[in-house]
Amino acid sequence: MNTLNKAEHQALPQNTRPATPAPQWDADSVVALFDLPFNDLIFRAQQVHRENFDPNAIQRSALLSIKTGGCSEDCSYCSQSKRYKTGLESEPLMSLDEVLTMARAAKAKGATRFCMGAAWRSPKERDLEPVLEMVREVKKLDIETCVTLGMLKDGQAERLKEAGLDYYNHNLDTAREFYGEIITTHTIDDRLETIDKVRHCGIKICTGGIVGMGENRRIRAVLVAQLANLNPPPESVPINSLVRIEGTPMEKVPALDPLEFVRTIAVARITMPKSYVRLSAGRVQMSDETQALCFLAGANSIFCGDKLLTTPNDEEDQDAVLFEKLGLKMA
């Protein structure tokens, strides 16, 4: 079992660490981190962060829904499921020219990664080929490429790698024991299988979860442990705060306390010291003070742009003002 001393061990400079295997986190040790006094937790997370990153640099990614709505899955939080009446109109796959226009604009605004999301359970062959072309052409703009397309079939990850894909986003969403409360049309093992396929062919993974879906602290701890125990841990870890969307089963779930969200960021930073921890969905609902605490706790990546797939995001000028206040810069 891990102990808090091992968390401290991770915070040591690389040249002073003993040559021991990477620790495996269990639920109890992650809960113990969550339960620390707030100041102690943030202090520890900031120490780990400074050992591995510039503490005042924030990486920026842009996210575009290239195919919106009509998804067959029943993810309880999602406006794009065709099972729920959310008022979202289904849209076909965007054209290559439309995507490239958005990618150029994102790069001009400081994004270093461009993520393209499609509301599919799994891409069909007729769907994959135009996405491969998008990846190839966006890559030519000298910006990192990322896609989120659902669960991949055999051979699809290899084709994405050949096209030049840098990252594949595939969130675990929540802990294994809570998964069936949120999604029934696929399992967490289905998600892990796709992550394994992507890893096997050398694509980096962007894998995180959603908090505030009615889970308790231990469920959040198990989610973090699941992520940290991936081998290796995800290069990018988006931590999403539930956006309660009218028409979905989660529209009336009570909001998560902002300080509990900050704790989740801090625990993710301690358990995944070399990963980019991204402040993702739900940021528009957060005060400047909450976001500042998240950056202090080790978040060092955000999505830029006014929309995350179908949900609102902070506008560019709001981010610029906040970054100026905090003395933050783009990575």
C-alpha positions in Angstrom: 0.0 0.0 0.0 1.1 3.5 -0.8 1.6 5.9 2.1 1.8 9.7 2.2 5.6 9.3 2.5 5.6 7.9 -0.9 3.7 11.0 -2.1 6.6 13.0 -0.6 9.0 10.7 -2.3 7.5 11.6 -5.7 8.1 15.3 -5.0 11.9 14.8 -4.6 14.1 16.0 -7.4 14.8 13.3 -10.0 18.5 13.0 -9.1 17.8 12.4 -5.4 15.2 9.7 -5.8 16.1 6.0 -5.1 15.8 3.8 -8.1 12.5 2.2 -7.2 9.5 1.3 -9.4 6.8 3.9 -10.0 4.3 3.7 -7.1 0.9 2.1 -7.6 -1.8 4.1 -5.9 -4.7 2.4 -4.0 -7.9 4.0 -2.9 -7.0 4.4 0.7 -3.8 6.3 0.0 -5.6 8.6 -2.4 -8.4 9.2 0.1 -5.7 10.0 2.7 -4.5 12.8 0.4 -8.0 14.1 -0.1 -8.4 14.2 3.7 -5.3 16.3 4.4 -5.9 19.8 5.8 -6.5 22.0 2.8 -3.3 24.1 3.2 -1.1 21.0 3.6 -2.6 19.4 0.5 -2.1 22.5 -1.7 1.4 23.0 -0.3 2.3 19.5 -1.2 0.7 19.7 -4.7 2.6 22.9 -5.4 5.9 21.3 -4.4 5.3 18.4 -6.8 4.2 20.8 -9.5 7.3 23.0 -9.2 9.6 19.9 -9.4 8.1 19.0 -12.8 6.8 22.2 -14.5 7.1 26.0 -14.7 4.6 27.0 -12.1 3.5 30.0 -14.0 3.0 28.5 -17.5 -0.3 27.3 -18.8 -0.7 25.1 -21.9 -3.7 25.9 -24.0 -5.7 23.5 -26.2 -8.7 24.1 -28.4 -11.6 21.7 -28.8 -14.0 21.6 -31.8 -17.0 19.4 -32.2 -16.6 18.1 -35.8 -19.7 15.9 -35.6 -22.4 16.9 -33.1 -25.3 15.0 -31.6 -27.1 11.8 -32.5 -24.8 9.6 -30.3 -26.3 6.1 -29.4 -24.7 6.0 -26.0 -26.6 6.8 -22.8 -23.9 8.8 -20.8 -26.1 10.5 -18.3 -24.3 13.8 -18.4 -24.2 14.3 -22.2 -26.3 16.6 -24.3 -25.3 14.7 -27.4 -27.0 11.4 -26.6 -30.0 10.9 -28.9 -31.8 9.4 -25.9 -32.3 12.7 -24.2 -34.3 15.8 -25.2 -31.8 18.6 -24.7 -32.7 20.8 -27.7 -29.4 20.0 -29.4 -29.7 19.5 -33.1 -27.7 16.7 -34.7 -25.2 17.9 -37.3 -23.2 16.1 -39.9 -19.4 15.8 -40.0 -17.8 19.2 -40.7 -15.9 19.8 -43.9 -12.1 19.8 -44.0 -12.1 23.5 -44.9 -14.3 24.4 -41.9 -12.0 22.4 -39.6 -8.8 24.0 -40.9 -10.3 27.5 -40.6 -11.0 26.8 -36.9 -7.6 25.2 -36.4 -5.8 28.3 -37.8 -7.9 30.6 -35.6 -7.1 28.4 -32.5 -3.4 28.5 -33.2 -3.5 32.3 -33.7 -5.1 32.6 -30.2 -2.3 30.7 -28.6 -3.5 27.1 -28.6 -0.7 24.5 -29.0 -3.1 21.6 -29.4 -6.2 21.2 -31.5 -8.7 18.5 -30.5 -11.5 17.3 -32.8 -14.4 15.5 -31.2 -17.1 13.4 -32.9 -20.2 12.1 -31.2 -19.9 8.4 -32.1 -19.9 5.2 -30.1 -17.2 4.1 -32.6 -16.2 5.5 -35.9 -17.3 3.6 -39.0 -15.0 3.2 -41.9 -16.8 5.9 -43.9 -16.3 8.2 -40.9 -12.7 7.5 -40.2 -11.2 8.4 -43.6 -12.3 12.1 -43.6 -11.1 12.4 -40.0 -7.7 11.0 -41.0 -7.5 13.7 -43.7 -8.3 16.3 -41.0 -5.5 15.0 -38.8 -3.0 15.1 -41.7 -3.9 18.7 -42.7 -4.1 20.1 -39.2 -0.7 18.6 -38.5 0.7 20.6 -41.3 -0.2 23.8 -39.4 2.5 22.9 -36.9 0.0 22.4 -34.0 -0.4 19.2 -32.0 -3.4 17.0 -33.1 -5.9 15.3 -30.8 -9.2 13.5 -31.6 -11.9 11.9 -29.5 -14.0 9.6 -31.6 -15.3 7.0 -29.1 -14.2 3.4 -28.9 -11.8 2.3 -31.6 -11.9 -1.0 -33.6 -8.8 -3.1 -34.4 -6.5 -1.2 -36.8 -8.0 2.2 -36.4 -5.5 3.5 -33.8 -2.6 2.5 -36.2 -4.2 4.5 -39.0 -4.6 7.5 -36.8 -0.9 7.2 -35.8 0.1 7.0 -39.5 -1.9 10.2 -40.2 0.1 12.0 -37.6 -2.1 12.0 -34.5 -0.4 13.1 -31.3 -3.1 12.6 -28.7 -6.2 10.5 -28.3 -8.8 11.7 -25.8 -10.8 9.0 -24.1 -11.9 9.8 -20.5 -12.6 7.1 -17.9 -15.4 9.4 -16.7 -15.7 7.9 -13.2 -14.7 5.0 -10.9 -15.3 1.5 -11.9 -17.8 0.9 -9.1 -19.8 4.0 -10.0 -19.7 3.5 -13.7 -23.0 1.7 -14.1 -24.8 4.6 -12.4 -23.7 6.9 -15.1 -23.4 4.8 -18.3 -24.9 1.4 -19.2 -24.3 1.1 -23.0 -20.6 0.4 -22.5 -18.3 -0.5 -19.6 -15.1 1.0 -18.2 -13.3 -2.0 -19.6 -14.4 -1.0 -23.1 -12.8 2.4 -22.5 -9.6 0.8 -21.2 -9.4 -1.4 -24.2 -9.3 1.6 -26.5 -6.7 3.3 -24.4 -4.6 0.2 -24.6 -4.9 0.2 -28.4 -3.9 3.8 -28.6 -0.9 3.3 -26.3 0.2 0.2 -28.2 0.8 2.2 -31.4 2.6 5.1 -29.7 -0.1 7.8 -29.5 -0.2 9.8 -26.3 -3.3 9.7 -24.2 -5.5 12.5 -22.9 -7.5 10.7 -20.2 -9.3 12.1 -17.2 -12.8 12.2 -15.7 -15.8 14.1 -14.5 -16.5 15.0 -10.9 -19.7 16.3 -9.4 -22.0 13.6 -10.8 -23.3 12.7 -7.3 -20.3 10.5 -6.4 -18.7 10.7 -2.9 -15.1 11.5 -2.1 -14.0 7.9 -2.2 -15.3 7.4 -5.7 -13.3 10.5 -6.7 -10.2 8.9 -5.1 -10.8 5.7 -6.9 -11.0 7.6 -10.2 -7.7 9.4 -9.6 -6.1 6.1 -8.6 -7.4 4.4 -11.8 -5.8 7.2 -13.9 -2.5 7.3 -11.9 -2.1 3.5 -12.2 -2.3 3.5 -16.0 1.1 2.5 -17.2 2.4 5.1 -17.9 0.0 7.6 -16.5 -1.8 9.8 -19.1 0.3 12.6 -20.6 -2.7 14.9 -20.3 -5.4 14.6 -17.6 -8.6 16.7 -18.1 -10.5 17.1 -14.9 -14.1 18.1 -15.7 -16.6 19.6 -13.3 -20.1 18.4 -14.3 -22.1 20.9 -16.5 -25.7 20.2 -15.6 -27.6 20.2 -18.9 -31.3 20.4 -19.0 -32.9 17.3 -20.4 -30.2 14.9 -19.2 -30.6 12.6 -16.2 -28.0 14.7 -14.3 -29.6 18.1 -14.8 -30.6 18.4 -11.1 -27.5 16.9 -9.5 -26.3 19.2 -6.7 -23.2 21.2 -7.6 -19.9 20.0 -6.2 -18.3 22.3 -3.6 -15.6 24.4 -5.3 -13.0 23.5 -2.7 -13.6 19.8 -3.2 -12.9 20.4 -6.9 -9.7 22.1 -6.0 -8.8 19.2 -3.8 -9.3 16.9 -6.8 -6.9 18.9 -8.9 -4.3 18.8 -6.1 -4.6 15.1 -5.6 -4.3 14.5 -9.4 -1.2 16.6 -9.4 0.4 14.7 -6.6 -0.4 11.3 -8.0 0.5 12.2 -11.6 3.4 14.5 -11.2 4.6 14.6 -14.8 1.1 14.8 -16.4 -0.5 18.0 -17.7 -3.6 18.5 -15.5 -6.2 20.3 -17.4 -8.9 22.5 -16.0 -11.7 21.5 -18.4 -15.5 21.5 -18.6 -17.3 23.6 -16.0 -14.7 26.3 -15.9 -17.2 28.9 -16.9 -19.1 28.3 -13.7 -16.0 28.9 -11.6 -15.0 32.2 -10.0 -11.6 33.7 -10.7 -10.7 32.7 -7.1 -11.5 29.1 -7.7 -9.6 29.0 -10.9 -6.6 30.6 -9.2 -6.7 27.9 -6.5 -6.8 25.2 -9.2 -3.6 26.7 -10.8 -2.0 26.8 -7.4 -3.0 23.2 -6.8 -1.2 22.1 -10.0 -3.6 22.6 -13.0 -1.4 23.8 -15.9 -3.6 23.4 -18.9 -6.9 24.8 -20.1 -9.2 24.7 -23.1 -9.4 28.1 -24.9 -12.4 29.2 -27.0 -16.0 29.9 -26.2 -17.3 26.4 -26.4 -16.2 22.8 -25.4 -18.0 20.6 -27.9 -21.5 21.8 -26.9 -21.1 23.5 -23.5 -19.9 27.0 -22.8 -16.3 27.9 -21.9 -14.7 31.1 -20.7 -14.1 33.6 -23.4 -10.7 34.6 -24.6 -10.7 38.1 -23.0 -11.8 36.7 -19.6 -8.8 34.3 -19.7 -6.5 37.1 -20.7 -7.6 39.3 -17.8 -7.3 36.5 -15.3 -3.9 35.5 -16.6 -2.7 39.1 -16.3 -4.0 39.2 -12.7 -2.1 36.0 -11.8 1.0 36.6 -13.7 0.5 33.5 -15.8 1.9 32.9 -19.3 1.2 30.5 -22.1 3.4 27.4 -22.1 
